[in-house]
Amino acid sequence: MGCDRNCGLITGAVIGAVLAVFGGILMPVGDMLIQKTIKKEVVLEEGTIAFKNWVKTGTEIYRQFWIFDVQNPQEVMMNSSNIQVKQRGPYTYRVRFLAKENITQDPKDNTVSFLQPNGAIFEPSLSVGTEADNFTVLNLAVAAASHIYPNPFVQVVLNSLINKSKSSMFQVRTLRELLWGYTDPFLSLVPYPVSTRVGMFYPYNNTADGVYKVFNGKDSISKVAIIDTYKGKRSIYAVFESDVNLKGIPVYRFVLPSKAFASPVQNPDNHCFCTEKIISKNCTSYGVLDISKCKEGKPVYISLPHFLYASPDVSETIDGLNPNEEEHRTYLDIEPITGFTLQFAKRLQVNLLVKPSNKIQVLKRLKRNYIVPILWLNETGTIGDEKAKMFRSQVTGKINLLGLIEMILLSVGVVMFVAFMISYCACRSKTIK
């Protein structure tokens, strides 16, 4: 009888030990199998689930625009006053609904390059007005021409054409014209071949954006779809901020840091964006990046909306701005196991530099340089409810279930082993006595 009882206790302890060991082994083995399965499906190559959804996204992506409507154009022209702006928006378009093109894998550095065809569909129900709404904004052609052609003689010629076309420092344009293009009266009088169409995003429809070069994830799934370069230039990076729960899915939130727009003195990686020593105060100003080299010499500067994180001198000539980190920062919500971006908000402001000119009448009374905000945009995308449900059941749910099984086996095994061993030792003690 005593032997049977002791044997039973030992058997129970052995079973507990086996369960505990099995649970312990299942942790690294299960994780390894999950990682192997996930890695197989999330890399960006022909035949994977990730590649199919990446080539043509099923998530609706929207681009919202807020236009800076100038309230005092005459005072600025006559007295070089601060520019008073009033933000109007959002005006919303559906974008990125076309499949990527010219997809080319590069096995040497585990990247894939592509072009993103452009297309924009106006969404009236998500907008405060129509594409016919009017705005007073900086005259894009006048501001750019005086910057591109600094020669005094050329500027005399430009001045005569500007006056003849009755153009000025500011102009009134509809939303559609400002974004997608219009025929400029001043450029139409230029006696040599130039493009007479002007617009913040002209040309857009029936064109392609890129070349983009992103990591395909073969060497590390944590880098899947992260931009390596855009048009040959380095990409702007993001840093981890916090854990977030998105529709029941744990994600990591990454944000665009202020350092990304820092001056070259603060961040040497930004040295190529400092091309104007006077405008940038010898490269010490921060918060804006000069991308004129990417815009055929046009004086285009990008920043975060309302000059968020910018040095005070950048916005000192503009009234009506109200930078707010929650509304104006850029962030990405990334699922850590698969590396998929499940939600993002890409926010950016487009500005133009305008400088005084002794030869151009409409700029003659200016006494200082202005970095003029034209608009800011918010491009957003969020995983839909149905896809979130599928993701939870296919990925998160199975991983959580496996983790639960591992913990139950380990816990039950340890408890059984300890309990049966204590009972066995107690019985042995009584038998010896």
C-alpha positions as a LaTeX table, in Angstrom:
\begin{tabular}{lrrr}
\hline
Residue & $x$ (\AA) & $y$ (\AA) & $z$ (\AA) \\
\hline
Met1 & 0.00 & 0.00 & 0.00 \\
Gly2 & 2.81 & 2.41 & 0.98 \\
Cys3 & 4.72 & 1.48 & $-2.13$ \\
Asp4 & 1.70 & 2.10 & $-4.33$ \\
Arg5 & 1.15 & 5.48 & $-2.74$ \\
Asn6 & 4.80 & 6.47 & $-3.06$ \\
Cys7 & 4.90 & 5.27 & $-6.65$ \\
Gly8 & 1.78 & 7.30 & $-7.40$ \\
Leu9 & 3.31 & 10.41 & $-5.88$ \\
Ile10 & 6.54 & 9.93 & $-7.81$ \\
Thr11 & 4.56 & 9.36 & $-11.01$ \\
Gly12 & 2.61 & 12.57 & $-10.39$ \\
Ala13 & 5.84 & 14.47 & $-9.77$ \\
Val14 & 7.35 & 13.06 & $-12.98$ \\
Ile15 & 4.25 & 14.03 & $-14.97$ \\
Gly16 & 4.43 & 17.53 & $-13.48$ \\
Ala17 & 8.10 & 17.79 & $-14.35$ \\
Val18 & 7.40 & 16.64 & $-17.91$ \\
Leu19 & 4.61 & 19.21 & $-18.30$ \\
Ala20 & 6.84 & 21.96 & $-16.91$ \\
Val21 & 9.71 & 20.98 & $-19.20$ \\
Phe22 & 7.35 & 20.73 & $-22.18$ \\
Gly23 & 5.91 & 24.16 & $-21.38$ \\
Gly24 & 9.42 & 25.58 & $-21.05$ \\
Ile25 & 10.53 & 24.00 & $-24.33$ \\
Leu26 & 7.37 & 25.18 & $-26.09$ \\
Met27 & 8.22 & 28.81 & $-25.32$ \\
Pro28 & 11.35 & 29.16 & $-27.49$ \\
Val29 & 10.24 & 26.48 & $-29.97$ \\
Gly30 & 6.77 & 28.00 & $-30.36$ \\
Asp31 & 8.20 & 31.49 & $-30.69$ \\
Met32 & 10.68 & 30.21 & $-33.27$ \\
Leu33 & 7.91 & 28.56 & $-35.30$ \\
Ile34 & 5.79 & 31.71 & $-35.11$ \\
Gln35 & 8.70 & 33.88 & $-36.20$ \\
Lys36 & 9.47 & 31.50 & $-39.06$ \\
Thr37 & 5.85 & 31.48 & $-40.25$ \\
Ile38 & 5.49 & 35.24 & $-39.90$ \\
Lys39 & 8.80 & 35.97 & $-41.61$ \\
Lys40 & 7.73 & 33.81 & $-44.51$ \\
Glu41 & 4.53 & 35.81 & $-45.02$ \\
Val42 & 5.53 & 39.39 & $-44.14$ \\
Val43 & 8.56 & 39.87 & $-46.38$ \\
Leu44 & 7.90 & 41.91 & $-49.51$ \\
Glu45 & 8.39 & 39.37 & $-52.24$ \\
Glu46 & 6.14 & 37.73 & $-54.81$ \\
Gly47 & 3.73 & 35.20 & $-53.29$ \\
Thr48 & 3.51 & 36.48 & $-49.70$ \\
Ile49 & 0.42 & 37.91 & $-48.03$ \\
Ala50 & 2.31 & 41.10 & $-47.20$ \\
Phe51 & 3.40 & 41.62 & $-50.81$ \\
Lys52 & $-0.16$ & 41.26 & $-52.12$ \\
Asn53 & $-1.50$ & 43.85 & $-49.67$ \\
Trp54 & 1.51 & 46.14 & $-50.15$ \\
Val55 & 1.30 & 46.34 & $-53.95$ \\
Lys56 & $-2.26$ & 47.64 & $-53.72$ \\
Thr57 & $-3.45$ & 48.57 & $-50.27$ \\
Gly58 & $-6.97$ & 47.63 & $-49.26$ \\
Thr59 & $-7.04$ & 50.32 & $-46.59$ \\
Glu60 & $-8.54$ & 53.66 & $-47.58$ \\
Ile61 & $-5.95$ & 56.43 & $-47.31$ \\
Tyr62 & $-7.00$ & 60.07 & $-47.11$ \\
Arg63 & $-5.05$ & 63.28 & $-47.56$ \\
Gln64 & $-6.47$ & 66.32 & $-45.81$ \\
Phe65 & $-5.41$ & 69.86 & $-46.70$ \\
Trp66 & $-5.55$ & 73.02 & $-44.63$ \\
Ile67 & $-4.87$ & 76.22 & $-46.61$ \\
Phe68 & $-3.33$ & 79.33 & $-45.04$ \\
Asp69 & $-5.57$ & 82.17 & $-46.27$ \\
Val70 & $-3.67$ & 85.51 & $-46.15$ \\
Gln71 & $-5.73$ & 88.23 & $-44.45$ \\
Asn72 & $-3.59$ & 91.34 & $-45.11$ \\
Pro73 & $-1.92$ & 91.13 & $-48.54$ \\
Gln74 & $-1.78$ & 94.91 & $-49.15$ \\
Glu75 & $-0.22$ & 95.70 & $-45.76$ \\
Val76 & 2.51 & 93.14 & $-46.39$ \\
Met77 & 3.30 & 94.48 & $-49.86$ \\
Met78 & 3.27 & 98.15 & $-48.83$ \\
Asn79 & 4.73 & 98.03 & $-45.31$ \\
Ser80 & 6.50 & 94.67 & $-45.06$ \\
Ser81 & 4.13 & 93.82 & $-42.20$ \\
Asn82 & 3.84 & 90.40 & $-40.65$ \\
Ile83 & 1.71 & 88.10 & $-42.78$ \\
Gln84 & $-1.58$ & 87.31 & $-41.02$ \\
Val85 & $-2.91$ & 83.89 & $-41.97$ \\
Lys86 & $-6.11$ & 82.03 & $-41.21$ \\
Gln87 & $-6.18$ & 78.26 & $-41.50$ \\
Arg88 & $-9.10$ & 76.83 & $-43.53$ \\
Gly89 & $-9.84$ & 73.14 & $-43.88$ \\
Pro90 & $-9.86$ & 70.24 & $-43.98$ \\
Tyr91 & $-10.36$ & 69.56 & $-47.68$ \\
Thr92 & $-10.10$ & 65.81 & $-48.11$ \\
Tyr93 & $-9.02$ & 63.59 & $-50.99$ \\
Arg94 & $-8.74$ & 59.84 & $-51.26$ \\
Val95 & $-5.23$ & 58.90 & $-52.43$ \\
Arg96 & $-2.87$ & 55.95 & $-52.97$ \\
Phe97 & $-5.59$ & 53.68 & $-54.35$ \\
Leu98 & $-3.56$ & 52.63 & $-57.42$ \\
Ala99 & $-1.19$ & 49.65 & $-57.48$ \\
Lys100 & 2.56 & 50.26 & $-57.28$ \\
Glu101 & 4.55 & 50.02 & $-60.52$ \\
Asn102 & 8.10 & 49.20 & $-61.67$ \\
Ile103 & 8.67 & 46.96 & $-58.64$ \\
Thr104 & 12.31 & 45.82 & $-58.58$ \\
Gln105 & 13.98 & 43.65 & $-55.93$ \\
Asp106 & 17.62 & 44.25 & $-54.96$ \\
Pro107 & 18.98 & 41.13 & $-53.20$ \\
Lys108 & 22.28 & 42.84 & $-52.38$ \\
Asp109 & 20.82 & 45.18 & $-49.77$ \\
Asn110 & 17.41 & 43.48 & $-49.27$ \\
Thr111 & 15.42 & 46.39 & $-50.67$ \\
Val112 & 12.68 & 46.81 & $-53.23$ \\
Ser113 & 12.21 & 49.93 & $-55.35$ \\
Phe114 & 8.96 & 51.11 & $-56.93$ \\
Leu115 & 6.92 & 53.97 & $-58.30$ \\
Gln116 & 3.63 & 55.01 & $-56.67$ \\
Pro117 & 1.10 & 56.16 & $-59.31$ \\
Asn118 & $-0.65$ & 59.34 & $-58.23$ \\
Gly119 & $-4.37$ & 59.86 & $-58.11$ \\
Ala120 & $-6.67$ & 62.00 & $-55.97$ \\
Ile121 & $-10.46$ & 61.84 & $-55.61$ \\
Phe122 & $-12.17$ & 64.71 & $-53.79$ \\
Glu123 & $-14.37$ & 63.64 & $-50.85$ \\
Pro124 & $-17.05$ & 66.34 & $-50.30$ \\
Ser125 & $-18.53$ & 64.61 & $-47.24$ \\
Leu126 & $-15.17$ & 64.81 & $-45.46$ \\
Ser127 & $-14.47$ & 68.43 & $-46.45$ \\
Val128 & $-15.54$ & 71.85 & $-45.14$ \\
Gly129 & $-16.16$ & 73.23 & $-48.61$ \\
Thr130 & $-15.71$ & 72.58 & $-52.32$ \\
Glu131 & $-12.80$ & 72.64 & $-54.75$ \\
Ala132 & $-14.16$ & 75.98 & $-55.98$ \\
Asp133 & $-13.47$ & 77.75 & $-52.65$ \\
Asn134 & $-11.20$ & 80.80 & $-53.06$ \\
Phe135 & $-8.04$ & 81.61 & $-51.10$ \\
Thr136 & $-5.61$ & 84.52 & $-51.00$ \\
Val137 & $-2.14$ & 82.99 & $-51.19$ \\
Leu138 & 1.39 & 83.86 & $-52.23$ \\
Asn139 & 1.88 & 84.16 & $-55.99$ \\
Leu140 & 3.88 & 81.00 & $-56.63$ \\
Ala141 & 5.34 & 82.09 & $-59.98$ \\
Val142 & 6.40 & 85.57 & $-58.83$ \\
Ala143 & 8.05 & 84.25 & $-55.65$ \\
Ala144 & 9.87 & 81.47 & $-57.50$ \\
Ala145 & 10.98 & 83.54 & $-60.50$ \\
Ser146 & 12.67 & 86.22 & $-58.41$ \\
His147 & 14.58 & 83.50 & $-56.55$ \\
Ile148 & 15.58 & 81.43 & $-59.57$ \\
Tyr149 & 16.73 & 84.47 & $-61.58$ \\
Pro150 & 18.67 & 86.79 & $-59.21$ \\
Asn151 & 20.43 & 88.63 & $-62.06$ \\
Pro152 & 19.34 & 92.34 & $-61.93$ \\
Phe153 & 18.95 & 92.65 & $-65.71$ \\
Val154 & 16.79 & 89.53 & $-65.89$ \\
Gln155 & 14.70 & 90.80 & $-62.99$ \\
Val156 & 14.03 & 94.06 & $-64.87$ \\
Val157 & 12.60 & 91.99 & $-67.71$ \\
Leu158 & 10.61 & 89.86 & $-65.27$ \\
Asn159 & 9.22 & 93.01 & $-63.65$ \\
Ser160 & 7.85 & 94.28 & $-66.96$ \\
Leu161 & 6.14 & 90.93 & $-67.59$ \\
Ile162 & 4.72 & 90.81 & $-64.05$ \\
Asn163 & 3.29 & 94.32 & $-64.45$ \\
Lys164 & 1.95 & 93.61 & $-67.93$ \\
Ser165 & 0.15 & 90.49 & $-66.68$ \\
Lys166 & $-1.22$ & 92.48 & $-63.69$ \\
Ser167 & 0.28 & 89.91 & $-61.34$ \\
Ser168 & 1.21 & 90.74 & $-57.76$ \\
Met169 & 2.91 & 89.27 & $-54.70$ \\
Phe170 & $-0.36$ & 87.61 & $-53.70$ \\
Gln171 & $-3.16$ & 86.10 & $-55.76$ \\
Val172 & $-6.63$ & 84.61 & $-55.35$ \\
Arg173 & $-6.95$ & 80.98 & $-56.43$ \\
Thr174 & $-9.48$ & 78.19 & $-56.01$ \\
Leu175 & $-8.53$ & 75.09 & $-54.07$ \\
Arg176 & $-8.43$ & 73.07 & $-57.29$ \\
Glu177 & $-6.12$ & 75.59 & $-58.95$ \\
Leu178 & $-3.80$ & 75.92 & $-55.98$ \\
Leu179 & $-3.35$ & 72.17 & $-55.54$ \\
Trp180 & $-3.54$ & 70.74 & $-59.04$ \\
Gly181 & $-2.50$ & 73.59 & $-61.30$ \\
Tyr182 & $-3.54$ & 76.66 & $-63.30$ \\
Thr183 & $-2.19$ & 78.65 & $-66.24$ \\
Asp184 & $-0.19$ & 81.53 & $-64.83$ \\
Pro185 & $-0.68$ & 84.89 & $-66.66$ \\
Phe186 & 2.85 & 86.11 & $-65.90$ \\
Leu187 & 4.57 & 82.96 & $-67.17$ \\
Ser188 & 2.34 & 83.00 & $-70.26$ \\
Leu189 & 4.11 & 86.21 & $-71.36$ \\
Val190 & 7.66 & 84.85 & $-70.99$ \\
Pro191 & 9.14 & 84.95 & $-74.54$ \\
Tyr192 & 11.02 & 81.66 & $-74.28$ \\
Pro193 & 9.76 & 78.10 & $-73.65$ \\
Val194 & 8.73 & 77.61 & $-70.01$ \\
Ser195 & 5.95 & 75.66 & $-68.38$ \\
Thr196 & 3.03 & 78.02 & $-67.87$ \\
Arg197 & 1.19 & 75.64 & $-65.53$ \\
Val198 & 1.72 & 76.19 & $-61.81$ \\
Gly199 & 0.36 & 74.34 & $-58.77$ \\
Met200 & 1.55 & 73.04 & $-55.42$ \\
Phe201 & 1.18 & 69.45 & $-56.63$ \\
Tyr202 & 1.21 & 69.98 & $-60.38$ \\
Pro203 & 1.49 & 67.65 & $-62.21$ \\
Tyr204 & $-0.24$ & 64.96 & $-60.14$ \\
Asn205 & $-2.98$ & 62.79 & $-61.66$ \\
Asn206 & $-1.60$ & 60.36 & $-64.26$ \\
Thr207 & 1.92 & 60.78 & $-62.86$ \\
Ala208 & 3.96 & 58.65 & $-60.46$ \\
Asp209 & 5.74 & 59.46 & $-57.22$ \\
Gly210 & 9.21 & 58.08 & $-56.59$ \\
Val211 & 11.49 & 56.28 & $-57.02$ \\
Tyr212 & 10.96 & 54.87 & $-53.51$ \\
Lys213 & 13.40 & 52.32 & $-52.12$ \\
Val214 & 12.18 & 50.36 & $-49.08$ \\
Phe215 & 13.47 & 47.38 & $-47.11$ \\
Asn216 & 11.80 & 44.08 & $-48.03$ \\
Gly217 & 12.36 & 42.53 & $-44.58$ \\
Lys218 & 14.42 & 39.52 & $-45.65$ \\
Asp219 & 17.24 & 40.35 & $-43.26$ \\
Ser220 & 14.98 & 41.73 & $-40.51$ \\
Ile221 & 11.18 & 41.82 & $-40.45$ \\
Ser222 & 11.37 & 44.87 & $-38.17$ \\
Lys223 & 12.45 & 46.87 & $-41.26$ \\
Val224 & 9.63 & 45.75 & $-43.59$ \\
Ala225 & 8.45 & 48.63 & $-45.85$ \\
Ile226 & 10.61 & 51.21 & $-44.05$ \\
Ile227 & 11.86 & 53.77 & $-46.58$ \\
Asp228 & 15.61 & 53.60 & $-47.22$ \\
Thr229 & 15.75 & 56.39 & $-49.80$ \\
Tyr230 & 13.31 & 58.57 & $-51.76$ \\
Lys231 & 14.46 & 59.91 & $-55.12$ \\
Gly232 & 17.98 & 58.97 & $-54.06$ \\
Lys233 & 17.85 & 61.06 & $-50.85$ \\
Arg234 & 17.82 & 59.78 & $-47.28$ \\
Ser235 & 14.48 & 59.32 & $-45.58$ \\
Ile236 & 13.25 & 61.03 & $-42.42$ \\
Tyr237 & 13.22 & 58.64 & $-39.50$ \\
Ala238 & 10.94 & 58.00 & $-36.51$ \\
Val239 & 11.66 & 56.99 & $-32.90$ \\
Phe240 & 9.71 & 54.83 & $-30.44$ \\
Glu241 & 7.35 & 56.73 & $-28.13$ \\
Ser242 & 4.90 & 54.36 & $-26.42$ \\
Asp243 & 2.76 & 51.21 & $-26.46$ \\
Val244 & $-0.73$ & 51.75 & $-27.89$ \\
Asn245 & $-3.81$ & 49.53 & $-28.16$ \\
Leu246 & $-5.33$ & 49.83 & $-31.64$ \\
Lys247 & $-8.69$ & 48.07 & $-32.00$ \\
Gly248 & $-7.56$ & 45.34 & $-29.63$ \\
Ile249 & $-4.14$ & 44.96 & $-31.26$ \\
Pro250 & $-1.01$ & 45.95 & $-29.26$ \\
Val251 & 1.16 & 48.26 & $-31.38$ \\
Tyr252 & 4.27 & 50.39 & $-30.97$ \\
Arg253 & 3.88 & 54.09 & $-31.70$ \\
Phe254 & 6.80 & 55.76 & $-33.45$ \\
Val255 & 6.93 & 59.54 & $-33.88$ \\
Leu256 & 8.92 & 61.95 & $-36.00$ \\
Pro257 & 11.40 & 63.57 & $-33.57$ \\
Ser258 & 12.24 & 67.25 & $-33.47$ \\
Lys259 & 15.82 & 66.27 & $-34.33$ \\
Ala260 & 14.68 & 65.35 & $-37.86$ \\
Phe261 & 14.18 & 69.08 & $-38.55$ \\
Ala262 & 17.12 & 70.27 & $-36.45$ \\
Ser263 & 19.78 & 72.62 & $-37.78$ \\
Pro264 & 23.03 & 71.11 & $-39.11$ \\
Val265 & 24.69 & 72.43 & $-35.96$ \\
Gln266 & 22.36 & 70.23 & $-33.87$ \\
Asn267 & 22.10 & 67.36 & $-36.35$ \\
Pro268 & 24.95 & 67.07 & $-38.89$ \\
Asp269 & 22.82 & 64.69 & $-41.01$ \\
Asn270 & 20.81 & 67.74 & $-42.13$ \\
His271 & 23.78 & 69.60 & $-43.63$ \\
Cys272 & 22.57 & 69.07 & $-47.21$ \\
Phe273 & 19.31 & 70.92 & $-46.41$ \\
Cys274 & 21.15 & 74.13 & $-45.52$ \\
Thr275 & 21.79 & 75.94 & $-48.79$ \\
Glu276 & 20.96 & 79.55 & $-47.85$ \\
Lys277 & 23.42 & 80.88 & $-45.26$ \\
Ile278 & 21.49 & 84.15 & $-44.83$ \\
Ile279 & 18.01 & 82.61 & $-44.58$ \\
Ser280 & 19.21 & 79.93 & $-42.16$ \\
Lys281 & 21.30 & 82.39 & $-40.14$ \\
Asn282 & 24.46 & 80.52 & $-41.00$ \\
Cys283 & 22.71 & 77.14 & $-40.64$ \\
Thr284 & 21.60 & 77.74 & $-37.04$ \\
Ser285 & 17.84 & 78.05 & $-37.72$ \\
Tyr286 & 15.86 & 74.87 & $-37.31$ \\
Gly287 & 12.41 & 73.47 & $-38.00$ \\
Val288 & 12.45 & 73.78 & $-41.82$ \\
Leu289 & 14.26 & 71.86 & $-44.54$ \\
Asp290 & 15.23 & 73.43 & $-47.86$ \\
Ile291 & 14.22 & 71.03 & $-50.66$ \\
Ser292 & 14.77 & 73.44 & $-53.57$ \\
Lys293 & 17.22 & 70.98 & $-55.14$ \\
Cys294 & 14.34 & 68.53 & $-55.50$ \\
Lys295 & 12.06 & 71.24 & $-56.95$ \\
Glu296 & 14.17 & 72.51 & $-59.87$ \\
Gly297 & 15.50 & 75.41 & $-57.84$ \\
Lys298 & 12.11 & 76.66 & $-56.65$ \\
Pro299 & 12.44 & 78.02 & $-53.07$ \\
Val300 & 10.35 & 75.30 & $-51.39$ \\
Tyr301 & 10.81 & 74.56 & $-47.69$ \\
Ile302 & 9.07 & 71.80 & $-45.77$ \\
Ser303 & 8.30 & 71.78 & $-42.06$ \\
Leu304 & 5.87 & 70.32 & $-39.61$ \\
Pro305 & 2.46 & 72.08 & $-39.53$ \\
His306 & 2.41 & 75.56 & $-37.99$ \\
Phe307 & 6.22 & 75.37 & $-37.77$ \\
Leu308 & 6.07 & 72.87 & $-34.91$ \\
Tyr309 & 9.57 & 72.44 & $-33.35$ \\
Ala310 & 10.91 & 75.40 & $-35.40$ \\
Ser311 & 13.20 & 78.11 & $-34.04$ \\
Pro312 & 11.41 & 81.41 & $-33.23$ \\
Asp313 & 13.06 & 83.29 & $-36.12$ \\
Val314 & 11.36 & 81.01 & $-38.68$ \\
Ser315 & 7.83 & 82.06 & $-37.74$ \\
Glu316 & 8.48 & 85.61 & $-36.49$ \\
Thr317 & 7.14 & 87.11 & $-39.76$ \\
Ile318 & 3.88 & 85.10 & $-39.64$ \\
Asp319 & 0.87 & 85.74 & $-37.37$ \\
Gly320 & $-1.99$ & 83.29 & $-36.81$ \\
Leu321 & $-0.04$ & 80.08 & $-36.27$ \\
Asn322 & $-0.72$ & 77.78 & $-33.33$ \\
Pro323 & 1.62 & 74.76 & $-33.24$ \\
Asn324 & 0.18 & 71.82 & $-31.33$ \\
Glu325 & 2.12 & 68.59 & $-30.89$ \\
Glu326 & $-0.96$ & 66.36 & $-30.68$ \\
Glu327 & $-2.49$ & 67.75 & $-33.90$ \\
His328 & 0.64 & 68.45 & $-35.92$ \\
Arg329 & 3.17 & 65.68 & $-35.29$ \\
Thr330 & 3.72 & 62.64 & $-37.50$ \\
Tyr331 & 3.35 & 59.11 & $-36.10$ \\
Leu332 & 3.27 & 55.44 & $-37.13$ \\
Asp333 & 1.60 & 52.58 & $-35.22$ \\
Ile334 & 3.49 & 49.37 & $-35.97$ \\
Glu335 & 2.50 & 45.85 & $-34.93$ \\
Pro336 & 5.76 & 44.55 & $-33.40$ \\
Ile337 & 5.50 & 40.87 & $-34.38$ \\
Thr338 & 4.78 & 41.32 & $-38.09$ \\
Gly339 & 6.23 & 44.80 & $-38.55$ \\
Phe340 & 3.03 & 45.92 & $-40.31$ \\
Thr341 & 2.03 & 49.59 & $-40.08$ \\
Leu342 & $-1.61$ & 49.46 & $-38.96$ \\
Gln343 & $-2.18$ & 53.21 & $-38.53$ \\
Phe344 & $-0.32$ & 56.35 & $-39.49$ \\
Ala345 & $-0.66$ & 60.11 & $-39.73$ \\
Lys346 & 1.88 & 61.85 & $-41.97$ \\
Arg347 & 1.73 & 65.60 & $-41.41$ \\
Leu348 & 3.73 & 68.10 & $-43.39$ \\
Gln349 & 3.66 & 71.80 & $-44.23$ \\
Val350 & 4.74 & 73.31 & $-47.56$ \\
Asn351 & 6.27 & 76.79 & $-47.50$ \\
Leu352 & 7.76 & 79.15 & $-50.08$ \\
Leu353 & 10.57 & 81.62 & $-49.56$ \\
Val354 & 10.02 & 85.16 & $-50.86$ \\
Lys355 & 12.74 & 87.81 & $-50.71$ \\
Pro356 & 12.90 & 91.57 & $-51.35$ \\
Ser357 & 13.89 & 92.68 & $-54.85$ \\
Asn358 & 14.89 & 96.19 & $-55.91$ \\
Lys359 & 14.03 & 95.41 & $-59.53$ \\
Ile360 & 10.61 & 93.78 & $-59.10$ \\
Gln361 & 8.01 & 96.36 & $-58.13$ \\
Val362 & 5.63 & 94.07 & $-56.20$ \\
Leu363 & 8.54 & 92.92 & $-53.98$ \\
Lys364 & 10.35 & 96.25 & $-53.76$ \\
Arg365 & 8.87 & 97.43 & $-50.45$ \\
Leu366 & 9.72 & 94.24 & $-48.58$ \\
Lys367 & 12.38 & 94.81 & $-45.94$ \\
Arg368 & 12.96 & 91.18 & $-44.92$ \\
Asn369 & 12.74 & 87.59 & $-46.04$ \\
Tyr370 & 9.59 & 85.55 & $-45.48$ \\
Ile371 & 9.15 & 81.79 & $-45.32$ \\
Val372 & 5.46 & 81.79 & $-46.21$ \\
Pro373 & 3.26 & 78.81 & $-45.25$ \\
Ile374 & 0.99 & 77.85 & $-48.14$ \\
Leu375 & $-0.73$ & 74.74 & $-46.76$ \\
Trp376 & $-0.29$ & 71.76 & $-44.54$ \\
Leu377 & $-1.48$ & 68.22 & $-45.13$ \\
Asn378 & $-2.38$ & 65.20 & $-43.07$ \\
Glu379 & $-2.21$ & 61.85 & $-44.86$ \\
Thr380 & $-3.85$ & 59.16 & $-42.76$ \\
Gly381 & $-4.67$ & 55.48 & $-42.92$ \\
Thr382 & $-6.06$ & 53.07 & $-40.31$ \\
Ile383 & $-6.69$ & 49.34 & $-40.46$ \\
Gly384 & $-10.42$ & 48.73 & $-40.97$ \\
Asp385 & $-12.62$ & 46.97 & $-38.42$ \\
Glu386 & $-12.94$ & 43.80 & $-40.52$ \\
Lys387 & $-9.20$ & 43.58 & $-41.17$ \\
Ala388 & $-8.48$ & 44.28 & $-37.51$ \\
Lys389 & $-10.81$ & 41.42 & $-36.56$ \\
Met390 & $-9.08$ & 39.12 & $-39.04$ \\
Phe391 & $-5.65$ & 40.20 & $-37.77$ \\
Arg392 & $-6.66$ & 39.49 & $-34.18$ \\
Ser393 & $-7.93$ & 36.01 & $-35.06$ \\
Gln394 & $-5.14$ & 35.06 & $-37.46$ \\
Val395 & $-2.13$ & 36.59 & $-35.71$ \\
Thr396 & $-2.68$ & 38.15 & $-32.29$ \\
Gly397 & $-5.23$ & 35.58 & $-31.12$ \\
Lys398 & $-3.13$ & 32.57 & $-32.06$ \\
Ile399 & 0.00 & 34.03 & $-30.49$ \\
Asn400 & $-1.90$ & 34.85 & $-27.29$ \\
Leu401 & $-3.39$ & 31.33 & $-27.25$ \\
Leu402 & 0.04 & 29.77 & $-27.66$ \\
Gly403 & 1.40 & 31.96 & $-24.88$ \\
Leu404 & $-1.51$ & 30.95 & $-22.64$ \\
Ile405 & $-0.92$ & 27.25 & $-23.32$ \\
Glu406 & 2.79 & 27.67 & $-22.59$ \\
Met407 & 2.08 & 29.37 & $-19.26$ \\
Ile408 & $-0.60$ & 26.83 & $-18.26$ \\
Leu409 & 1.68 & 23.87 & $-19.01$ \\
Leu410 & 4.58 & 25.46 & $-17.18$ \\
Ser411 & 2.50 & 26.57 & $-14.19$ \\
Val412 & 0.53 & 23.32 & $-13.82$ \\
Gly413 & 3.69 & 21.28 & $-14.28$ \\
Val414 & 5.62 & 23.20 & $-11.63$ \\
Val415 & 2.70 & 23.07 & $-9.17$ \\
Met416 & 2.21 & 19.31 & $-9.74$ \\
Phe417 & 5.92 & 18.58 & $-9.37$ \\
Val418 & 6.28 & 20.61 & $-6.17$ \\
Ala419 & 3.02 & 19.29 & $-4.65$ \\
Phe420 & 3.72 & 15.63 & $-5.37$ \\
Met421 & 7.35 & 15.90 & $-4.25$ \\
Ile422 & 6.31 & 17.51 & $-0.95$ \\
Ser423 & 3.70 & 14.78 & $-0.43$ \\
Tyr424 & 6.23 & 12.08 & $-1.28$ \\
Cys425 & 8.79 & 13.50 & 1.15 \\
Ala426 & 6.14 & 13.75 & 3.86 \\
Cys427 & 5.11 & 10.12 & 3.33 \\
Arg428 & 8.72 & 8.97 & 3.35 \\
Ser429 & 9.28 & 10.81 & 6.62 \\
Lys430 & 6.32 & 9.07 & 8.27 \\
Thr431 & 7.43 & 5.66 & 6.98 \\
Ile432 & 10.95 & 6.09 & 8.38 \\
Lys433 & 9.54 & 7.01 & 11.79 \\
\hline
\end{tabular}
